[in-house]
Amino acid sequence: MRLGFSTMNGPDDVRPDVLARALEERGYDSLWIGEHSHIPASRKTPYPSGGELPPNYVYMMDPFVSLTMAAMATTQLKVGTGVCLALEHDILDLAKTVASLDVMSGGRVLFGVGVGWNEEELANHRPIPWKARYRGLEEAVTALRRLWTDHDSEFHGEFYDFDAAWSYPKPLQQPTPPVMLGTGGKLGTQHAVRWADEWMPMDVALGNVEKNIGKFREAAAEAGRGDIPITLVAFGDPTIERLHQYKELGVVRVVLGAQYKGWHDPSTALPFVDRYAEHIAELA
């Protein structure tokens, strides 16, 4: 099992090139960056973890700019979106951005996608009803795959519609970079089984992790999908014993860094990374 690390990617956080080099030197396999294009000032959607929205969310930088810096500072480290809110992008522009990063990084992109949790944020971008967001994301990914694989890329759907177009460069990873769906609920899990290359839930969203990973694998087998790889995002400060449990469950990667103790303070990031780096070999 491999370890990755996620950062909130704020201007005061450890620079992505510095962080990426530190991760690669310590044996981590990946750096993950999420995104919020903006936070609506009149937001009514509650913060999923409860309480006030942490200020880190307001100051998040662009993930693709930061991941490009990370890729250029390393040679092996994978660079992942954890997650990209694909519905908040122009689909033609997003296809080129992801493909360009994959080419420049030498094929190291892991494309995590999700629907987000902020209803007002999505509404500011696209007229996709909140209740249709999973259907919209499935369509967005289908359109991206067409743009990444077909010379004459064409798509006609409910939310995305374009005639034959030449969209280049194509990703270095063929047919596409791995599309990893970051969902944990029932509906999101169903979508992961149907069309995602990999599943990337957060452990706290699963509740009983062992039970729900088992149910996911059963659903994937029934759908004829085989063994879909699972990357698990660990919330807080997981014990080494818990990480070993995840390894025994067949999880291929655990991404650390989500709201660990002291996560608001950028000076805690590298000590946190060092603490788990000591156990990378035994978890492999």
C-alpha positions as CSV (number, residue, x, y, z in Angstrom):
1,M,0.0,0.0,0.0
2,R,1.3,3.4,-0.9
3,L,0.9,6.8,0.9
4,G,0.0,10.1,-0.6
5,F,-0.4,13.6,1.0
6,S,-2.9,16.3,0.4
7,T,-2.5,20.0,1.0
8,M,-5.1,22.8,1.1
9,N,-2.8,24.7,-1.3
10,G,-3.0,28.1,0.2
11,P,-0.5,30.9,-0.4
12,D,0.9,30.5,3.1
13,D,1.2,26.7,2.9
14,V,4.5,24.9,2.0
15,R,5.2,25.7,-1.7
16,P,4.0,22.9,-3.9
17,D,7.5,22.4,-5.5
18,V,9.1,22.3,-2.0
19,L,6.4,19.9,-0.7
20,A,6.6,17.7,-3.7
21,R,10.4,17.2,-3.4
22,A,10.0,16.5,0.3
23,L,7.3,13.8,-0.4
24,E,9.3,12.2,-3.2
25,E,12.5,12.1,-1.0
26,R,10.6,10.4,1.8
27,G,9.0,7.7,-0.3
28,Y,5.5,9.1,-0.7
29,D,3.9,8.2,-4.1
30,S,1.7,11.2,-4.7
31,L,0.7,14.8,-3.9
32,W,-3.0,15.7,-4.0
33,I,-4.7,19.1,-4.3
34,G,-8.4,19.9,-4.2
35,E,-10.1,23.0,-5.4
36,H,-12.7,25.6,-4.8
37,S,-12.9,28.3,-7.5
38,H,-14.5,30.5,-5.0
39,I,-16.6,30.4,-1.8
40,P,-19.9,32.3,-2.2
41,A,-20.1,35.0,0.4
42,S,-23.8,34.3,1.0
43,R,-23.3,30.6,1.3
44,K,-26.2,28.7,2.8
45,T,-24.9,25.2,2.4
46,P,-23.5,24.0,5.7
47,Y,-19.9,22.9,6.0
48,P,-20.0,19.1,5.9
49,S,-17.9,18.6,9.0
50,G,-20.1,21.0,11.0
51,G,-19.3,24.3,12.6
52,E,-17.8,27.3,10.8
53,L,-16.1,26.9,7.4
54,P,-12.3,26.9,8.0
55,P,-10.7,29.9,6.4
56,N,-8.3,27.7,4.5
57,Y,-11.0,27.1,2.0
58,V,-11.3,30.7,1.0
59,Y,-7.6,31.0,0.1
60,M,-7.1,27.8,-2.0
61,M,-5.0,28.4,-5.1
62,D,-5.5,26.9,-8.5
63,P,-4.7,23.1,-8.3
64,F,-3.4,22.8,-11.8
65,V,-0.9,25.6,-11.5
66,S,0.4,24.1,-8.2
67,L,0.5,20.5,-9.5
68,T,2.5,21.7,-12.5
69,M,5.1,23.2,-10.1
70,A,5.1,19.9,-8.2
71,A,5.5,17.8,-11.3
72,M,8.4,20.0,-12.6
73,A,10.2,19.6,-9.2
74,T,10.1,15.8,-9.2
75,T,10.6,12.8,-11.4
76,Q,8.5,10.0,-10.0
77,L,5.8,11.6,-7.7
78,K,2.3,11.3,-9.0
79,V,0.2,14.5,-9.0
80,G,-3.5,14.2,-8.3
81,T,-6.6,16.3,-8.0
82,G,-8.3,15.5,-4.8
83,V,-10.8,16.4,-6.1
84,C,-11.4,18.4,-9.3
85,L,-14.9,19.9,-9.4
86,A,-15.3,19.2,-13.1
87,L,-18.8,20.7,-13.3
88,E,-17.2,24.0,-12.5
89,H,-15.0,24.1,-15.6
90,D,-15.5,24.6,-19.3
91,I,-15.2,21.1,-20.5
92,L,-13.0,21.9,-23.6
93,D,-10.6,23.9,-21.4
94,L,-10.4,21.2,-18.7
95,A,-9.6,18.5,-21.3
96,K,-6.6,20.5,-22.5
97,T,-5.4,21.5,-19.0
98,V,-5.4,17.9,-17.7
99,A,-3.9,16.5,-20.9
100,S,-1.2,19.2,-20.9
101,L,-0.3,18.4,-17.3
102,D,-0.1,14.7,-18.1
103,V,2.2,15.4,-21.0
104,M,4.5,17.7,-19.1
105,S,4.7,15.5,-16.1
106,G,5.6,12.4,-18.1
107,G,2.2,10.7,-17.5
108,R,2.0,11.1,-13.8
109,V,-1.6,12.6,-13.4
110,L,-4.2,11.0,-11.2
111,F,-7.5,12.7,-12.1
112,G,-9.7,12.7,-9.0
113,V,-13.2,14.2,-9.6
114,G,-16.2,14.9,-7.4
115,V,-19.4,16.9,-7.3
116,G,-18.5,19.1,-4.3
117,W,-20.6,20.0,-1.3
118,N,-21.4,23.7,-1.9
119,E,-24.7,24.1,-3.8
120,E,-24.3,27.9,-4.3
121,E,-20.8,27.4,-5.7
122,L,-22.0,25.1,-8.4
123,A,-25.0,27.4,-9.2
124,N,-22.6,30.3,-9.9
125,H,-20.9,28.2,-12.6
126,R,-23.5,26.1,-14.5
127,P,-27.3,25.7,-14.7
128,I,-27.1,22.0,-13.6
129,P,-29.6,21.3,-10.9
130,W,-28.0,20.2,-7.6
131,K,-30.1,17.0,-7.6
132,A,-28.6,16.2,-11.1
133,R,-25.0,16.8,-10.1
134,Y,-23.9,13.1,-10.3
135,R,-25.5,12.6,-13.6
136,G,-23.8,15.8,-14.8
137,L,-20.4,14.6,-13.6
138,E,-20.8,11.3,-15.4
139,E,-21.6,13.2,-18.6
140,A,-18.6,15.5,-18.0
141,V,-16.2,12.6,-17.6
142,T,-17.7,10.9,-20.7
143,A,-17.1,14.0,-22.7
144,L,-13.6,14.4,-21.4
145,R,-12.8,10.8,-22.4
146,R,-14.0,11.5,-25.9
147,L,-11.8,14.6,-26.1
148,W,-8.8,12.7,-24.8
149,T,-9.1,9.7,-27.2
150,D,-10.8,10.7,-30.4
151,H,-9.3,12.8,-33.2
152,D,-12.7,14.0,-34.2
153,S,-14.1,14.4,-30.6
154,E,-17.8,14.9,-30.6
155,F,-20.4,14.7,-27.8
156,H,-24.1,15.4,-27.5
157,G,-25.6,15.1,-24.1
158,E,-28.0,16.7,-21.7
159,F,-25.5,19.1,-20.2
160,Y,-22.6,19.1,-22.7
161,D,-23.0,19.5,-26.4
162,F,-20.3,20.0,-29.0
163,D,-19.7,19.0,-32.6
164,A,-16.6,17.3,-33.9
165,A,-13.5,19.1,-32.6
166,W,-9.7,18.6,-32.6
167,S,-8.7,18.7,-29.0
168,Y,-4.9,18.3,-28.4
169,P,-2.6,17.4,-26.8
170,K,-3.9,13.9,-25.9
171,P,-2.8,12.7,-22.5
172,L,0.4,10.7,-22.4
173,Q,-1.4,8.0,-20.4
174,Q,-3.6,6.1,-22.8
175,P,-6.4,5.8,-23.2
176,T,-6.7,8.4,-20.4
177,P,-5.3,9.3,-17.0
178,P,-7.1,7.3,-14.2
179,V,-10.4,8.9,-13.4
180,M,-10.9,8.5,-9.6
181,L,-14.3,9.3,-8.2
182,G,-14.2,10.9,-4.7
183,T,-17.6,9.9,-3.3
184,G,-18.7,8.0,-0.2
185,G,-22.5,8.0,-0.2
186,K,-24.8,5.4,-1.8
187,L,-25.5,7.3,-5.0
188,G,-21.9,8.3,-5.5
189,T,-20.8,4.7,-4.9
190,Q,-23.2,3.5,-7.6
191,H,-21.6,6.0,-10.0
192,A,-18.1,4.8,-9.0
193,V,-19.1,1.2,-9.9
194,R,-20.6,2.3,-13.2
195,W,-18.0,4.5,-14.7
196,A,-15.0,5.4,-12.6
197,D,-11.5,3.8,-13.1
198,E,-10.9,4.0,-9.4
199,W,-12.8,4.8,-6.2
200,M,-11.5,7.4,-3.8
201,P,-13.8,7.8,-0.8
202,M,-12.9,9.5,2.6
203,D,-12.8,7.0,5.4
204,V,-15.1,9.0,7.7
205,A,-17.7,9.1,5.0
206,L,-17.9,5.3,4.9
207,G,-18.6,4.8,8.5
208,N,-17.9,1.1,8.8
209,V,-15.0,1.1,6.4
210,E,-14.5,-2.7,6.2
211,K,-18.3,-3.3,5.6
212,N,-18.7,-0.7,3.0
213,I,-15.5,-1.6,1.0
214,G,-16.9,-5.1,1.0
215,K,-20.2,-3.9,-0.3
216,F,-18.5,-1.8,-3.0
217,R,-16.5,-4.8,-4.2
218,E,-19.6,-7.0,-4.3
219,A,-21.4,-4.3,-6.4
220,A,-18.4,-4.0,-8.7
221,A,-18.3,-7.8,-9.2
222,E,-22.0,-7.9,-9.9
223,A,-21.6,-5.2,-12.5
224,G,-18.8,-7.1,-14.2
225,R,-16.2,-4.5,-13.3
226,G,-13.8,-6.8,-11.5
227,D,-11.5,-5.4,-8.8
228,I,-11.7,-1.6,-9.0
229,P,-8.7,0.0,-7.2
230,I,-9.5,1.9,-4.0
231,T,-7.6,4.9,-2.8
232,L,-8.8,5.9,0.7
233,V,-8.6,9.5,2.0
234,A,-7.8,9.3,5.7
235,F,-9.4,12.0,7.9
236,G,-7.3,13.4,10.8
237,D,-4.4,11.5,12.3
238,P,-4.8,7.8,11.6
239,T,-2.9,5.4,13.8
240,I,-0.4,3.1,12.1
241,E,-2.6,0.2,13.2
242,R,-5.5,1.7,11.2
243,L,-3.3,2.1,8.2
244,H,-2.3,-1.6,8.5
245,Q,-6.0,-2.5,8.6
246,Y,-6.6,-0.5,5.4
247,K,-3.7,-2.4,3.8
248,E,-5.3,-5.7,4.8
249,L,-8.5,-4.6,3.2
250,G,-6.7,-4.3,-0.1
251,V,-6.6,-0.5,-0.3
252,V,-3.9,0.4,-2.8
253,R,-3.2,3.9,-1.4
254,V,-4.1,6.1,1.6
255,V,-4.0,9.8,1.2
256,L,-3.0,11.6,4.4
257,G,-3.4,15.3,5.4
258,A,-7.2,15.9,5.6
259,Q,-7.7,18.0,8.7
260,Y,-4.9,16.4,10.8
261,K,-4.2,18.0,14.2
262,G,-2.7,21.4,13.5
263,W,-3.6,21.5,9.8
264,H,-4.3,25.2,10.0
265,D,-0.6,25.9,10.7
266,P,1.6,25.4,7.6
267,S,4.6,24.7,9.9
268,T,3.1,21.4,10.9
269,A,2.9,19.9,7.4
270,L,6.5,18.6,7.0
271,P,6.6,17.2,10.6
272,F,3.3,15.4,9.9
273,V,4.8,14.0,6.6
274,D,7.9,12.9,8.5
275,R,5.9,11.1,11.1
276,Y,4.2,8.7,8.6
277,A,7.3,8.5,6.3
278,E,8.9,6.2,8.9
279,H,6.2,3.6,8.2
280,I,6.2,3.7,4.4
281,A,8.4,0.6,4.0
282,E,6.4,-1.6,6.4
283,L,3.1,-0.6,4.7
284,A,4.3,-1.3,1.2
